[in-house]
Amino acid sequence: MRGKGLLIGGLGGLVVGGLGLAAASIFRIAIIVNQGIIAANMAPIPCYVLMGAGAVATALGAAPIIKQQTARLSEGKRTALLAEGKETPEAIRSELQRLKKLHPLLADDLDACLGQMDSMDRRKAQLDEILRISKTENEWSNVVELLQSVEKIICANLRVVIVRGIACDQSDQPNSTYYDELKKLIKTQQDKNQKLLDGSKEALDHVADLISGEGGGGDSVELDSWLKVLRGMVAQNTSAETPTDTSTEERGTAA
């Protein structure tokens, strides 16, 4: 309320000061004739003072309102980014960093979560680079899509950590039951993600062996097995549509 009052008063000062300045300019000659040049030169000064005060009041009044609106927009954006099924790696990273500041005692646990996201980024980047160099992007596009699905599951698992972390009161002590439960939850989600990361790494290694020609026929069978394992993990962790079959026998030929 105080900010709104300052804003209204400041705008009023600007308007009145501006009108006074305009009047002093319009009637300058009349003032000179009736009161002299000094009075004419002094007439605009109160208007400038009033406008200056109005500008300061307007700025002070607008600042908290702008801050409040910005906070609302930011919160709305965060809510949209973290909506179930729509979480993005960027939003998850940002919220994990925010939780570290909110709960310093969980910094190591949350750093481990961020480390898992880094590992997933490396898996995707390595696969992209392998396919780019071998010019087999189209042939292995289904594997790329599967890794993208895995990343979504990892983000969804970490979203659970974020929501529970936000609900955790800052006054909770590290020995409290709630705090201990939160640490256990983080470990549970990390274990789920680690299985996905391990499966992704195995699949990536077999793809690299097949493309390089060093793996032999056996690697094709092993790759199919790991891809099926990953598909099963994705199916268990999401209600989204099952990804396209990733069997190496059914992948398309390179264009």
C-alpha positions in Angstrom: 0.0 0.0 0.0 2.8 2.4 0.8 4.4 1.8 -2.6 1.1 2.4 -4.3 0.6 5.7 -2.3 4.1 6.9 -3.3 3.5 6.0 -6.9 0.2 7.9 -7.0 1.7 10.9 -5.2 4.8 10.9 -7.4 2.8 10.9 -10.6 0.6 13.7 -9.2 3.7 15.7 -8.5 5.0 15.2 -12.0 1.7 16.2 -13.5 1.2 19.3 -11.3 4.9 20.3 -11.8 4.6 19.9 -15.5 1.5 22.0 -15.7 3.1 24.7 -13.6 6.2 24.7 -15.8 4.0 25.0 -18.9 2.0 27.9 -17.3 5.3 29.7 -16.4 6.4 29.4 -20.0 3.1 30.5 -21.5 2.8 33.5 -19.2 6.5 34.5 -19.0 6.0 37.7 -20.8 3.1 38.8 -18.6 5.2 38.0 -15.5 8.1 40.0 -16.8 5.8 43.0 -17.5 4.1 42.8 -14.1 6.8 41.5 -11.8 10.1 41.8 -13.6 12.7 39.5 -15.2 13.9 38.0 -11.9 10.4 36.9 -11.0 10.0 35.4 -14.4 13.2 33.4 -14.1 12.3 32.2 -10.6 8.8 31.1 -11.4 9.8 27.7 -12.9 12.0 26.7 -10.0 9.2 25.4 -7.7 7.9 23.5 -10.7 11.3 21.8 -11.2 11.5 21.0 -7.5 8.0 19.5 -7.5 8.7 17.4 -10.6 12.0 16.2 -9.1 10.3 15.1 -5.9 7.5 13.5 -8.0 10.1 11.6 -10.0 11.8 10.3 -6.9 8.5 9.3 -5.3 7.4 7.6 -8.5 10.6 5.6 -8.6 10.3 4.6 -4.9 6.7 3.7 -5.3 7.1 1.7 -8.5 10.1 -0.3 -7.3 8.3 -2.6 -4.9 5.4 -3.0 -7.3 7.7 -4.0 -10.1 9.6 -6.4 -7.8 6.4 -8.0 -6.7 5.2 -8.5 -10.3 8.6 -9.8 -11.4 8.5 -12.3 -8.5 5.0 -13.4 -9.6 6.1 -13.9 -13.2 9.2 -15.8 -12.0 7.1 -18.0 -9.8 4.7 -18.6 -12.6 7.5 -19.5 -14.9 9.0 -21.9 -12.4 5.6 -23.6 -11.8 5.2 -24.0 -15.5 8.7 -25.4 -16.0 8.3 -27.8 -13.1 4.8 -29.0 -14.0 4.6 -32.8 -14.0 5.5 -34.2 -17.4 6.9 -30.8 -18.6 10.1 -30.5 -16.5 13.1 -29.5 -18.5 16.8 -30.1 -17.6 17.4 -26.4 -17.3 14.5 -26.0 -14.8 15.6 -29.0 -12.8 19.2 -27.7 -12.6 18.0 -24.3 -11.5 15.8 -25.6 -8.8 18.5 -28.0 -7.5 20.9 -25.0 -7.2 18.2 -23.1 -5.4 17.6 -25.9 -3.0 21.3 -26.0 -2.1 21.0 -22.4 -0.9 17.7 -23.2 0.9 19.2 -26.3 2.6 23.0 -26.0 2.9 23.1 -29.3 4.8 21.9 -31.1 1.7 24.5 -29.5 -0.6 26.5 -32.8 -1.0 23.3 -34.8 -1.8 22.1 -32.2 -4.3 25.5 -32.0 -5.9 25.3 -35.7 -6.5 22.0 -35.1 -8.3 23.5 -32.4 -10.4 26.4 -34.8 -11.1 23.9 -37.3 -12.5 22.5 -34.7 -14.8 26.1 -34.0 -16.0 26.6 -37.7 -16.7 23.4 -37.8 -18.8 24.6 -34.7 -20.7 27.9 -36.5 -21.5 26.1 -39.7 -22.6 24.0 -37.7 -25.1 26.9 -35.6 -26.3 29.1 -38.6 -26.8 26.4 -40.4 -28.8 25.8 -37.3 -30.9 29.5 -37.0 -31.7 29.9 -40.6 -32.6 26.9 -40.5 -34.9 28.1 -37.2 -36.4 31.6 -38.5 -37.2 30.3 -41.8 -38.6 27.5 -40.0 -40.5 24.9 -42.5 -39.1 22.5 -40.1 -37.4 19.5 -41.5 -39.2 20.4 -45.1 -38.7 20.6 -44.7 -34.9 17.9 -42.1 -34.4 15.9 -44.5 -32.3 18.7 -44.8 -29.8 19.0 -41.0 -29.6 15.2 -40.8 -28.9 15.6 -43.5 -26.2 18.3 -41.5 -24.4 16.1 -38.5 -24.6 13.4 -40.5 -22.9 15.9 -41.6 -20.2 16.8 -38.0 -19.6 13.1 -37.1 -19.1 12.8 -39.9 -16.5 15.9 -38.7 -14.7 14.4 -35.2 -14.6 11.1 -36.5 -13.3 12.8 -38.4 -10.5 14.7 -35.3 -9.5 11.5 -33.3 -9.6 10.2 -35.4 -6.7 13.3 -34.4 -4.7 12.7 -30.7 -5.5 9.1 -30.7 -4.5 9.8 -32.5 -1.2 12.8 -30.2 -0.6 10.7 -27.1 -1.0 8.2 -28.5 1.4 10.9 -29.1 4.0 10.9 -26.3 6.6 14.2 -24.5 6.9 14.0 -24.8 10.6 14.1 -28.6 10.5 17.3 -29.9 12.1 19.6 -32.4 10.5 18.6 -34.9 13.1 14.8 -34.5 12.5 12.8 -37.3 11.1 11.6 -35.3 8.2 15.2 -34.3 7.2 16.3 -37.9 7.4 13.4 -39.0 5.3 14.3 -36.3 2.7 17.9 -37.6 2.5 16.6 -41.2 2.1 14.3 -40.0 -0.7 17.2 -38.3 -2.5 19.2 -41.5 -2.2 16.3 -43.6 -3.6 15.9 -41.3 -6.6 19.6 -41.3 -7.2 19.7 -45.1 -7.2 16.9 -45.1 -9.8 18.8 -42.6 -12.0 22.1 -44.5 -11.6 20.5 -47.6 -13.1 19.3 -45.6 -16.1 22.8 -44.0 -16.4 24.5 -47.4 -16.3 22.2 -48.8 -18.9 22.7 -45.8 -21.1 26.5 -46.2 -20.8 26.4 -49.9 -21.7 24.2 -49.1 -24.8 26.5 -46.3 -25.8 29.6 -48.5 -25.6 27.9 -51.2 -27.8 26.8 -48.7 -30.3 30.4 -47.4 -30.6 31.7 -51.0 -31.0 29.2 -51.7 -33.7 29.9 -48.5 -35.6 33.7 -49.0 -35.3 33.4 -52.6 -36.5 35.3 -53.9 -33.5 32.5 -55.6 -31.7 31.4 -58.4 -34.0 27.9 -59.9 -34.2 27.8 -60.5 -30.5 27.7 -56.8 -29.7 24.5 -56.5 -31.7 22.8 -59.0 -29.5 24.1 -57.4 -26.3 23.0 -53.9 -27.5 19.5 -55.2 -28.2 19.4 -56.6 -24.6 20.5 -53.3 -23.1 18.1 -51.3 -25.2 15.3 -53.5 -24.1 16.3 -53.1 -20.5 16.3 -49.3 -20.9 12.9 -49.4 -22.6 11.6 -51.4 -19.7 12.9 -48.9 -17.2 11.3 -46.0 -19.1 8.0 -47.9 -19.3 8.1 -48.5 -15.5 8.8 -44.8 -14.7 6.5 -43.0 -17.0 2.9 -43.1 -18.3 4.0 -41.6 -21.6 3.8 -43.5 -24.8 6.3 -46.4 -25.2 9.3 -45.3 -27.4 9.7 -46.8 -30.8 11.2 -50.2 -30.8 15.0 -49.8 -30.5 16.0 -53.3 -31.7 19.1 -53.1 -33.9 17.4 -55.6 -36.3 14.6 -53.0 -37.0 16.6 -49.8 -37.2 16.4 -48.0 -40.5 19.2 -47.8 -43.0 21.2 -44.6 -43.3 20.0 -42.2 -46.0 
